[in-house]
Every structure is written in C-alpha cells, then in structure tokens.
Amino acid sequence: MIGRRHVDSPANRILVVEDDLDVGVLLERVLCSAGYYVDRATTASGARRLVESQEYRLVLADGILPDGTGIDVADAAKARGMKALIITGYGLRLCQLGGFDRHDFILKPIRPGALVELINNYLSRSSA
C-alpha cells in the first residue's frame, strides 16, 4: 500500500514500511506534519519495488514484516545510496536473525516528537 502523500522530488520523501495499518497511518501523519512527504508500503517486497523505482531521503522500515525484515529493506535502500532506519519492538529477535550491525535502529514505542527529532538529526548527518 502506498500512502496518499507523494512528490516527485526526493528532498523530503520518506518511505514508511509498516505492516500494522494503524501504526503506518500514525507514522505517516506524524512525518507529514513535520514537513515530510510519505509513501507507505506494508511488505518487504512492496518496499523493495518502491526503493528500486523511486528516490527517498530515508526509508523507515519496521523490523518484522510478513515477507521479510526491515533489514532486507534497509539493505536494498542502502544499495541505492539511500539512508535507512529500522524501527522495531523486537530488537532481540532481529539481532538473532543477523544483519543488525549494518543499520541504525529505533526501538518502539517512541513518542512522535522524539521520532521526528531523531529523524531530523539522522538526516542532517552527511553520510548515507
């Protein structure tokens, strides 16, 4: 599923990958209110298709998805030169799956204001 907010320029575009519809809508609203344009995907395969065809300033991927992990999505995003963050409530489980050392992550739950601040700071860093 792709969110309603869309823009051709990648300058402020974020891809939110979240299989829980309520959480995805909440993340979209929070990020849109902070000035970002948001596309949404609910699966790793859908997210990879978007990453291959679009440019994003950031890919924010849920850790555990129905058909893969946020690590899979983050790997695909970084391969195309995009920044990626994994947001999860299952840090230990993801550590056991491997690949966590390649990406930065956020543990759920997180307050909306803290999420926006963290993302703004993360995006202000110069390296991808």
Secondary structure, DSSP 8 states (H G I E B T S, - for coil): ---S---S-GGGEEEEE-SSHHHHHHHHHHHHHTT-EEEEESSHHHHHHHHHHS--SEEEEESEETTEEHHHHHHHHHHTT-EEEEEES-HHHHHHHS-GGGSEEEESS--HHHHHHHHHHHHHSS--
